[in-house]
Amino acid sequence: MKKIIIFALLAFVAITSCKKDEGINGDCEGNWGTIIFENNSNNPYEIFIDFQSQGTLQGNSSKSIKKEIMIYDLRAVQQSGYLLFPSEFEKTVTVTACENNYFVFP
């Protein structure tokens, strides 16, 4: 009988000490996710989401963009520091609620 009481007490403590998970981003708002562009080069790159420019990302930096749940085509095109042709990188991501999607280049 003593073992049952101890087990019940431990189970109660374990259940009441759990918190609701707030998602990966910590401040999840439902139908949004984040695309994170990460430029590991010293050179600047122009970044695109579905062929629309999101600006220039300087070397060794990153940029987070909040987007609705959907499939997106990402692209990064080198702006300077190349010999003959700029480097280009492409990726397709599926943005899901409260998730981070990384596009790391080069």
N, C-alpha and C positions, 0 to 999 in steps of 0.2 A: 504494500500500500504506500509505503514511504517513497519507493521508486516512482510510482505513478504520479504522486504529487510533485516531486522534483522535476520529472519530465514535463508535466503540464506547465509548471512555472517557467521552465526554460523555453518551452514553445511559445508561451505568452510573451516573454521578453523579446524573443527573436521576431515575432510577428509585429509587435508594436514599435520596434526600433527601425523598421524599414520605412524609407521615404519614397515618394513617387519620383520616378526618373523624369528629368526635365528635358531629355533629348541631348543629342551631341552638342548642339550650339548653346545649350543652357537657357536660351530665351526663345524657345520654339513658338512660332506664331501660327502654325497650321500648314497652309499650302505654299510654303516658301522653303527654299534651300539656298545654299551659298556656293558660288563658283569662285575658286581662288586661283588666280593666275600667279605663278611664281617664276620669275626670270632669274636664272642662275648664271647668266652671262654678264660680262661687263658692258655689253652693248644694249642700246634701247631697242625695244620691239613694239610695234603697233599691234594691239590686241583687238580681236573681233569676236562677237557672238552673233551667229546667224548672219554673217556678212555685214554687220553693222559695227562700225568702229567704236571702241570703248576708250580710245585715247592711246597715248604712248606710255609704256611701262619702262621706266629707267632701269639700267643694269643693276643686278643684285637687289631686287626689290619685289614686292608682291602687292596684289590688289584683290580685294574681296568685293564681289558683286552679288547682291541678293536677287534671286530670280524665282518665278513661279514654277511649280512642278510641271516639267515638260522635258523633251529631248532637245538638246542644243548642239550646234556645230561650232566648235571653237577653233580659232586660228591665231597664230602669232607670226608676224613678218618682221625680220630684222631691218632696222632703219639705217644703221651705219656700222662701220667697222668690218665690212666684207670686202673681198678682193674683186670677184667678178659678179657673183649673184648673191642676193640676200638669202639667209636661211629662213625656211618656212616650216612651221609645225602645225599639225591639225589633230583634232581629237573630237569625238562625239561623246557627250555625257548625258546621262539621264538624271535630272535633278529630282530628288525625292524630299519629302518634308523633313525639315530639321537636320539635314545631312550636309556635310562639306564635300564638294567635288573639286579635286585638285587637278590643275593643268600645269605641269612643271616642264619647263623647257630651258635651254637646250639639253 
